[in-house]
Every structure is written in structure tokens, then in C-alpha cells.
Amino acid sequence: QVQLVESGGGLVQPGGSLRLSCTASGKIFSILPLGWYRQAPGKQRERVAGITVSGSTNYVDSVKGRFTISRDNAKNTLYLQMNSLTPEDTAVYYCNTMPPNYNAWGQGTQVTVSS
């Protein structure tokens, strides 16, 4: 079973940047499409970015041009570079496979964008 651990969140001012990381146990990481998801207070969890095994990426419209997803299969690590952050990006961010494995949700990492 894949275990996922997210890190890199924090408090940042509007316009700032953060880089999230997700480390996974097991070599299965390198053969699965992966995604970053987020859940804001009172809202449903949504996928904001995805990346295939070959490296093709996709993004929800609200983050296009600001967020970049990448993966390092040798390190079993998934990244999310977030630039030009706005208060609307405030949420708990999670990584998971695409589609998500409901037994693999980690604790997530909190991102708060506020002045």
C-alpha cells in the first residue's frame, strides 16, 4: 500500500510562493499518474494539478500559469511549485494518485495565504 507524506506548507503573503513536496513509500510511485488536491474550509476536495507517468501535466483553470507540478521518480517525490498565491489558494493540500486511492490520503499540508 502506498503511503504519502506531504510537506512544505505554511503562511505566505499574497503574491508569494511555496513549494510543496510529497514523498511516497514503495516503488509503485513511479508507475502511477499522480495529482495534487486541495480542500478549502467548507468546500469539497478538488484536484488542482496532475501529472502522468510520462510527464504530461494538467491543471484546474484557477491555477494555470501559477502552479507547476513535477515528479522525481528516482526520489519517489512529487512537487508542486506555487507562485502568485492568493487568499483563494488557502487550503489543505494533499497528494494522491489519479484517480485517488481513498486508502492513501495523508494528513496533507496547510497552505494559508494572508497578509
N, C-alpha and C positions, 0 to 999 in steps of 0.2 A: 504494500500500500504506500502511495506517495504521501510524504509529509512535507508541508510547505511552511516556511517561516518568512514573514515579511519584515522589513526594517527600512529605516530612512525617513520616516515621517517626522513631523514637528510643526512648530508655529512659524509662519513666514508672513511677511507683509505682502499686500497686493503688489503684483509685478515681479515678485521674487521667484526663485527656482528651488526645486528639490529633486533629488534623485532617489527613487525607491529601488530596493533590491528584494529579491525573493530567492531563497535558496531551497533546494529540494533534495530529499533523500532518494537514493535509488537511481539507477541508470536509465530508468524508464523516462525520465525527464526529457532526454534528448530525442525521443521518438514521438513526442506528442505536441500538437498545437497548444499554445498557451495564451492566457489572457490576463489582463489587469481589470479588476472590477472595483466598484466603489459603492458605498451606501451612505447617503447623507441622512441626517435625522429626519424621521417621518417620511422617508422615501424608500422605494424599492431599490434593491441592489441592481446595478446596471454594469454591463461590460463597457469599458471605455477604450480599450485597445486590445488587439490580438495579433499574434504572430504565428505563422505556420512553421513547420519543421524546416522548410527551405528558406525561410526568412521573409516571406511576404507579410505585409502588415496591413491592418485596417484600424480605423478609429471612428468613434462616435463623432458626429459633426461638431459638438460643443468643444472638443479638444483638438480638432485637426489644426495643424500648424503650430501647436503649442507643446504637445506631448509627443514623445518618441519612445516606442517600445523596442527593446533589443534583447537578445539572449546570447549567453555564452555556454554552449553545451558542454564544453570541457570542464567548466566550473559548476555545472548544474545550477546556473543562476540566470534569473530573468530580471530585467531592469525596466524602469520607467523614468525617463527624464521629463520633468515637468517644468515648463517655463511660462512666464507671463501669467502667473497664478492669480486667480480672482477669488473673492469670497464664495462664489458658487462652486468652487472646487473643494470646499471644505467637506470632508467625508472620511470614513474609514476605508482604506484601500486594501484590497485583497488580491492575491494571485491564485490562479487555478488553471486547470486545463480548459480547452474549448471542445465541446461544451463542458460545463463544470462538473467535476466529480463531487457529489454532495457529501461524501465522506472525507474529503480532503481539505475543506475550508480550514484555514488557520485563524489566528486571532486578529490578523490584519494590523495595519499601522495607521495611526491617526494623522491626518493632514488638516491643519487649521490655518486658514488664510484670513488674517485680520490685522488691522492697523492698531 
